[in-house]
Amino acid sequence: MKPTTMPSLRQRHSVRTLVTTLSLAASAAAALGALQGCVAVAGTAVVGGAMMATDRRTSGTQIDDQSIEMKAASRIHDSIADRGNVSVTSYNRLVLVTGEVPTDADKAAVIKAIQGIENVGTVQDELLVGPSSSASTRTSDTLITSKVKTAMLEAKDLESNAIKVVTERGIVYLMGRVTDREATRATDIARTTSGVLKVVRVFEIVTEADLASIQNK
């Protein structure tokens, strides 16, 4: 999605990720309209329809994750304004923070702001202190994410909807509730995708028995 007001808005995390069938769309649009240029919120799970049916989180947790991402956008903007380029992804209340900020103080402010959000569990800090990535790098990251997702979708032995893919400067971050087998398979797919420099696993590992229990709920 091309930004409409501030060119620094992360192209690869579109506003559609915040739209839900539980009347969150209006508040999400309002929040993002005020905050464009600083923070991107990322999520692939949609509450409702087929995605919800295959999501391994409860519906309540999915809503919590979306709320965490939106609140993060607001609080990060309050903390560092439009300095830096921060992306926030929440899965099962595990929050991945990627992107770039100009100073160590800005990084500390971002992480503190996120840790203070209600329902946040673990925060995976992958923020880089340095200049924001270029438009060409972000375009490349978007393409890499698309290729990894497509490869996972084509894999017959992997439930792709259970895995989130985030790419930052050629580094692919994988999130989701998966078994050891699924984690290994997804990692192998990402590593062999052209353009990927590194794969970082941010998975929540569950047993096969746990997975069966999750899927039967």
JOLINFEN-V340304 format. One record per residue. N is the residue number from 1. BURIAL is # if it has 16 or more other C-alpha atoms within 10 Angstrom, else .. Layout:
BEGIN
n=N burial=BURIAL
n=N burial=BURIAL
END
This chain:
BEGIN
n=1 burial=.
n=2 burial=.
n=3 burial=.
n=4 burial=.
n=5 burial=.
n=6 burial=.
n=7 burial=.
n=8 burial=#
n=9 burial=#
n=10 burial=#
n=11 burial=#
n=12 burial=#
n=13 burial=#
n=14 burial=#
n=15 burial=#
n=16 burial=.
n=17 burial=#
n=18 burial=#
n=19 burial=#
n=20 burial=#
n=21 burial=.
n=22 burial=.
n=23 burial=.
n=24 burial=.
n=25 burial=#
n=26 burial=.
n=27 burial=.
n=28 burial=#
n=29 burial=#
n=30 burial=.
n=31 burial=.
n=32 burial=#
n=33 burial=.
n=34 burial=.
n=35 burial=#
n=36 burial=#
n=37 burial=#
n=38 burial=#
n=39 burial=#
n=40 burial=#
n=41 burial=#
n=42 burial=#
n=43 burial=#
n=44 burial=#
n=45 burial=#
n=46 burial=#
n=47 burial=#
n=48 burial=.
n=49 burial=.
n=50 burial=.
n=51 burial=.
n=52 burial=#
n=53 burial=.
n=54 burial=.
n=55 burial=#
n=56 burial=#
n=57 burial=#
n=58 burial=.
n=59 burial=.
n=60 burial=.
n=61 burial=#
n=62 burial=#
n=63 burial=#
n=64 burial=#
n=65 burial=#
n=66 burial=#
n=67 burial=#
n=68 burial=#
n=69 burial=#
n=70 burial=#
n=71 burial=#
n=72 burial=#
n=73 burial=#
n=74 burial=#
n=75 burial=#
n=76 burial=#
n=77 burial=#
n=78 burial=.
n=79 burial=#
n=80 burial=#
n=81 burial=.
n=82 burial=#
n=83 burial=#
n=84 burial=#
n=85 burial=#
n=86 burial=#
n=87 burial=#
n=88 burial=#
n=89 burial=#
n=90 burial=#
n=91 burial=#
n=92 burial=#
n=93 burial=#
n=94 burial=#
n=95 burial=#
n=96 burial=#
n=97 burial=#
n=98 burial=#
n=99 burial=#
n=100 burial=#
n=101 burial=#
n=102 burial=#
n=103 burial=.
n=104 burial=.
n=105 burial=.
n=106 burial=#
n=107 burial=#
n=108 burial=.
n=109 burial=#
n=110 burial=#
n=111 burial=#
n=112 burial=.
n=113 burial=#
n=114 burial=#
n=115 burial=#
n=116 burial=.
n=117 burial=.
n=118 burial=.
n=119 burial=.
n=120 burial=#
n=121 burial=.
n=122 burial=.
n=123 burial=#
n=124 burial=#
n=125 burial=.
n=126 burial=#
n=127 burial=#
n=128 burial=#
n=129 burial=#
n=130 burial=.
n=131 burial=.
n=132 burial=#
n=133 burial=.
n=134 burial=.
n=135 burial=.
n=136 burial=.
n=137 burial=.
n=138 burial=#
n=139 burial=.
n=140 burial=#
n=141 burial=#
n=142 burial=#
n=143 burial=#
n=144 burial=#
n=145 burial=#
n=146 burial=#
n=147 burial=#
n=148 burial=#
n=149 burial=#
n=150 burial=.
n=151 burial=#
n=152 burial=#
n=153 burial=.
n=154 burial=.
n=155 burial=.
n=156 burial=.
n=157 burial=.
n=158 burial=#
n=159 burial=#
n=160 burial=#
n=161 burial=#
n=162 burial=#
n=163 burial=#
n=164 burial=#
n=165 burial=#
n=166 burial=#
n=167 burial=#
n=168 burial=#
n=169 burial=#
n=170 burial=#
n=171 burial=#
n=172 burial=#
n=173 burial=#
n=174 burial=#
n=175 burial=#
n=176 burial=#
n=177 burial=#
n=178 burial=#
n=179 burial=#
n=180 burial=.
n=181 burial=.
n=182 burial=#
n=183 burial=#
n=184 burial=.
n=185 burial=#
n=186 burial=#
n=187 burial=#
n=188 burial=.
n=189 burial=#
n=190 burial=#
n=191 burial=#
n=192 burial=.
n=193 burial=.
n=194 burial=.
n=195 burial=#
n=196 burial=#
n=197 burial=.
n=198 burial=.
n=199 burial=#
n=200 burial=#
n=201 burial=.
n=202 burial=#
n=203 burial=#
n=204 burial=.
n=205 burial=#
n=206 burial=#
n=207 burial=.
n=208 burial=.
n=209 burial=.
n=210 burial=.
n=211 burial=.
n=212 burial=.
n=213 burial=.
n=214 burial=.
n=215 burial=.
n=216 burial=.
n=217 burial=.
END
